[in-house]
């Protein structure tokens, strides 16, 4: 006798956890910039050494809120499954754009540190989005046969 079992959620949990960790790191970095941390060379193209000007600090404050909201969505808090998938897929696309922008930056820190972080977030957010599908029907949908 065989039975259909949903595929192992462990890879999905790992992607969710890793994406959440990276979102918390980036959100914390943005919060520190907003609070006046002297890390201007590591953000916004590296054009500002030390503490960022007020308008960039305000932008970092808004970014902090956006990353916090995205973290909540990633962890499954907030909208339903379809909206969550769309938000995470859009965020993944934006992270892909961010990866290219960081790679093209004049700031060495952005190229070396934030390029892989943004690229990894693009991949993990997409994996989380794809892992949060609603249950399909049919003998082959999201199932594997076990003896």
N, C-alpha and C positions, 0 to 999 in steps of 0.2 A: 504494500500500500504506500502511496506517496501522498504528500501533503504540500500545499503551497505555503511558503513562509515569506514574509516581507524580508527584503535584503537587510543585512546587518547595518544598523544605524551608527556603528562606531566611527566609520570614516566621516560621516556627517557631523557627529559630535566633535570630532577632532578639528574639522574645518571651522565649525562654529566657535569653538574655544579659542583657536588660533586667531581667527578674525576678530573676536572680541578683545583678545589681548592686544593686538596691533591697533585696533580702534582706540582702546584706552590709552595706549602709549602716545599715539598721535594727538588725541584729545588733550592729554596731559601736557604735551609739548606746546600745543596752542594756548592752553590755559596759562602756562608759565610765560609765554611770550606776551599774552594780554596783561599779565601781572607785572611785567617789566623785566623779565629775565634778559640778560645781555647776550642773546643768541641770535641776533639779527642776521648774522652771516649764514645761518642755517635755514633761512626762510625767505620767501618772496624774492628769489633770485640772488640773494646774498648781497643786495645793494646797500644794506644798512648794517654797519658794524655796531655792536653793542645793543643797547635798548632800541626797540623800534619806535618810529614816530607814532603819534597818537592815532592817526587814521589806520595804520597797520595793526596797532594794538587792538583797536575796536574791531577790525576785521578778524583778528585772532579770537576775540571774545565770541563773536558770532560763530566762527568755525568750531569753537569749543562746544557750543550748544548743538550744532549740527552733528558733530561726532558723537555727542552723548545720545542724541535721538537715534542715530544710526546704530549705535551700540545696543540700545534698547530693542530696536527692531530686529537686529541680528540675534539677540537672545530670545526672541519670540514674544516680546511684550509689545502690545500695540495692535496694529491692524490685522485683519484676517489673512489667510494663506495667500490668496491671489494678490492682494495689495502688498503683502510682505515680499513676495517673489518679485513684483515689479519694482519696488523700492530698492531691493538688494541688487537686482540686475542693473538698474540705472546707476546705482552707486558703484558697481563694478566697472561699468563703462567710464564713469568719471575718474575712477582710480587708474584706468588705462591711460586716459588723457594725462592725468597727473604724473604717471610714470614717464611718458614721453617728455613732458615739460621739465621734470626733474633731471632727466637724462641730458636735456639741452641746456640746462642752467649753467651760468658762469660760476656758481658756488660749488666748490669741491664737495662740501658737506652734503649738499642736496644730491649731487650726482652719486656719491659713494653710499650715503646712508638712506636718503629718502626715496631714491629710485627703486631699490629692492623692496623697501617697505610698501610703497604704493603698488608695485607689481604683484607682490604677494597678496596684498589686500584685494586687488582686482580678481585674482584667481580664487582666493578663499571665499570672497563674497559671492562670486558666481556659483561656486560649489554649494554654498549654503542656500542660495536661491533655488538652485536646481534640486536640492535635497528636501525642500519644503513643499513639494508637489502634493496635490491632493491624491488620495488613493484612486487608482484607475481600476476599471473592471476588465475582466477577460483573463484567460489562462496564462498569458505571458506578461501582463502588466505589472511591473515593479515586484515581481516574485521570482523565486528560483525553486526548483523542485529538489526536495531532499528525500533520501531513502527513508 
